[in-house]
């Protein structure tokens, strides 16, 4: 089984986020990646409220204190660990997770 390499782990600073695109199920999808130590969480970059990308500036997804993923359009806040919306117009809905693994210093689609 071969996995698609998204980036090097060091391309995302610890406690920061990054945006990129990857082919999933034969179609390109914009992604949100958030690094916490040696763990990376990944989601489709589409707000469950209106389907718009979450970032104002490319790759900028986190609240100022870096504790949540923030939707720049309507201020919704999503937990980093599971993508659940805990504040804003889509409370109770979740970002669509993308399974990734960190291996040999890289981040790969699982």
C-alpha contacts under 8 A as a table, 3 or more apart, distances in Angstrom:
res1	aa1	res2	aa2	distance
3	X	108	X	5.89
3	X	109	X	5.60
3	X	110	X	6.18
4	X	108	X	5.37
4	X	109	X	5.33
4	X	110	X	7.94
5	X	106	X	6.76
5	X	107	X	5.90
5	X	108	X	4.28
5	X	109	X	6.53
6	X	20	X	7.84
6	X	22	X	7.23
6	X	106	X	7.49
6	X	107	X	5.53
6	X	108	X	5.36
6	X	109	X	6.98
7	X	11	X	6.48
7	X	106	X	5.84
7	X	107	X	5.43
7	X	108	X	7.36
8	X	11	X	5.23
8	X	12	X	7.64
8	X	105	X	5.86
8	X	106	X	4.16
8	X	107	X	5.84
9	X	12	X	5.90
9	X	38	X	7.84
9	X	102	X	7.23
9	X	105	X	5.47
9	X	106	X	5.00
9	X	107	X	5.74
10	X	13	X	6.13
10	X	105	X	7.47
12	X	16	X	6.28
12	X	17	X	6.36
12	X	18	X	6.34
12	X	34	X	7.66
12	X	35	X	6.46
13	X	16	X	5.31
13	X	17	X	7.52
13	X	35	X	6.97
14	X	35	X	5.43
14	X	36	X	5.67
14	X	37	X	5.64
15	X	34	X	7.04
15	X	35	X	5.41
15	X	36	X	5.23
15	X	37	X	7.26
15	X	66	X	6.78
16	X	34	X	5.92
16	X	35	X	5.84
16	X	36	X	7.78
16	X	62	X	7.52
16	X	66	X	7.30
17	X	32	X	7.03
17	X	33	X	5.43
17	X	34	X	4.27
17	X	35	X	6.29
17	X	59	X	6.19
17	X	60	X	6.51
17	X	61	X	6.27
17	X	62	X	6.93
18	X	32	X	6.02
18	X	33	X	5.17
18	X	34	X	6.53
18	X	58	X	7.78
18	X	59	X	4.25
18	X	60	X	6.77
18	X	61	X	7.58
19	X	30	X	7.06
19	X	31	X	5.50
19	X	32	X	4.89
19	X	33	X	6.17
19	X	58	X	6.36
19	X	59	X	4.26
19	X	60	X	7.67
20	X	30	X	5.74
20	X	31	X	5.23
20	X	32	X	6.88
20	X	33	X	7.92
20	X	59	X	7.69
21	X	28	X	6.38
21	X	29	X	5.43
21	X	30	X	4.33
21	X	31	X	5.60
22	X	28	X	5.39
22	X	29	X	5.48
22	X	30	X	6.60
22	X	31	X	7.14
23	X	26	X	5.77
23	X	27	X	5.06
23	X	28	X	4.18
23	X	29	X	6.06
24	X	27	X	5.40
24	X	28	X	6.20
24	X	29	X	6.67
29	X	44	X	6.73
29	X	45	X	7.75
30	X	44	X	5.98
30	X	45	X	5.33
30	X	46	X	7.98
31	X	42	X	6.68
31	X	43	X	5.66
31	X	44	X	4.65
31	X	45	X	4.84
32	X	42	X	5.46
32	X	43	X	5.17
32	X	44	X	6.14
32	X	45	X	5.44
32	X	59	X	7.38
32	X	61	X	7.49
33	X	40	X	6.41
33	X	41	X	5.62
33	X	42	X	4.50
33	X	43	X	6.74
34	X	40	X	5.49
34	X	41	X	5.21
34	X	42	X	6.51
34	X	80	X	7.30
35	X	38	X	7.17
35	X	39	X	5.85
35	X	40	X	4.47
35	X	41	X	6.51
36	X	39	X	5.22
36	X	40	X	6.18
37	X	40	X	7.88
38	X	102	X	7.25
39	X	102	X	6.89
40	X	100	X	7.22
40	X	101	X	7.46
40	X	102	X	7.17
40	X	107	X	7.59
41	X	80	X	7.00
41	X	81	X	6.77
41	X	97	X	7.95
41	X	98	X	7.87
41	X	99	X	7.91
41	X	100	X	7.23
42	X	97	X	5.93
42	X	98	X	5.17
42	X	99	X	6.75
42	X	100	X	6.74
43	X	83	X	7.49
43	X	95	X	6.14
43	X	96	X	5.37
43	X	97	X	4.28
43	X	98	X	5.04
44	X	95	X	6.74
44	X	96	X	5.49
44	X	97	X	6.45
44	X	98	X	6.70
45	X	52	X	7.82
45	X	53	X	5.26
45	X	54	X	6.15
45	X	95	X	7.85
46	X	50	X	7.95
46	X	51	X	4.84
46	X	52	X	5.24
46	X	53	X	4.75
46	X	54	X	6.30
46	X	95	X	7.14
47	X	50	X	5.93
47	X	51	X	4.73
47	X	52	X	5.51
47	X	53	X	6.19
47	X	54	X	6.07
47	X	71	X	6.95
47	X	95	X	6.65
48	X	51	X	5.58
48	X	90	X	6.63
48	X	93	X	6.62
48	X	94	X	6.66
48	X	95	X	6.35
49	X	89	X	6.64
49	X	90	X	5.32
52	X	73	X	7.80
53	X	71	X	7.79
54	X	61	X	6.58
54	X	70	X	6.86
54	X	71	X	4.36
54	X	72	X	5.45
54	X	73	X	6.68
55	X	58	X	5.99
55	X	59	X	6.49
55	X	60	X	5.46
55	X	61	X	5.30
55	X	70	X	7.85
55	X	71	X	6.51
55	X	72	X	5.63
56	X	60	X	6.79
56	X	61	X	7.97
56	X	72	X	5.64
56	X	73	X	7.77
57	X	60	X	5.53
61	X	69	X	5.50
61	X	70	X	5.56
61	X	71	X	7.07
61	X	72	X	7.80
62	X	65	X	7.71
62	X	66	X	5.16
62	X	67	X	7.11
62	X	68	X	5.68
62	X	69	X	4.47
62	X	70	X	5.21
63	X	66	X	4.93
63	X	67	X	6.38
63	X	68	X	5.57
63	X	69	X	6.12
63	X	70	X	5.46
63	X	77	X	7.97
64	X	67	X	7.90
65	X	68	X	7.87
66	X	69	X	7.58
67	X	79	X	7.72
67	X	80	X	7.40
68	X	77	X	5.97
68	X	78	X	5.60
68	X	79	X	5.25
68	X	80	X	5.64
69	X	77	X	5.65
69	X	78	X	4.95
69	X	79	X	6.33
69	X	80	X	6.01
69	X	83	X	7.90
70	X	75	X	6.17
70	X	76	X	5.79
70	X	77	X	4.75
70	X	78	X	6.40
71	X	74	X	6.09
71	X	75	X	5.12
71	X	76	X	5.09
71	X	77	X	6.46
72	X	75	X	5.57
72	X	76	X	7.69
73	X	76	X	8.00
74	X	88	X	6.94
74	X	89	X	7.32
75	X	87	X	7.84
75	X	88	X	6.03
76	X	85	X	6.74
76	X	86	X	7.53
76	X	87	X	5.25
76	X	88	X	4.06
76	X	89	X	6.47
76	X	90	X	6.97
76	X	91	X	7.85
77	X	85	X	5.60
77	X	86	X	5.82
77	X	87	X	5.10
77	X	88	X	6.52
78	X	83	X	5.18
78	X	84	X	5.14
78	X	85	X	4.20
78	X	86	X	5.85
78	X	87	X	7.34
78	X	94	X	7.46
78	X	95	X	7.70
79	X	82	X	5.87
79	X	83	X	4.98
79	X	84	X	5.41
79	X	85	X	6.55
79	X	86	X	7.11
80	X	83	X	5.57
80	X	84	X	7.99
82	X	94	X	7.76
82	X	97	X	7.63
83	X	94	X	5.16
83	X	95	X	4.90
83	X	96	X	7.29
83	X	97	X	7.13
84	X	91	X	7.74
84	X	92	X	6.40
84	X	93	X	5.99
84	X	94	X	4.26
84	X	95	X	6.53
85	X	88	X	7.42
85	X	90	X	6.24
85	X	91	X	4.82
85	X	92	X	5.49
85	X	93	X	5.58
85	X	94	X	5.56
85	X	95	X	7.66
86	X	91	X	5.18
86	X	92	X	6.54
87	X	90	X	7.34
87	X	91	X	5.53
88	X	91	X	5.90
90	X	93	X	5.62
98	X	109	X	7.53
99	X	109	X	6.08
99	X	110	X	5.23
100	X	107	X	6.66
100	X	108	X	5.40
100	X	109	X	4.42
100	X	110	X	4.60
101	X	107	X	5.79
101	X	108	X	5.33
101	X	109	X	6.41
101	X	110	X	5.65
102	X	105	X	6.66
102	X	106	X	5.59
102	X	107	X	4.62
102	X	108	X	6.34
103	X	106	X	5.37
103	X	107	X	6.53
103	X	108	X	7.48
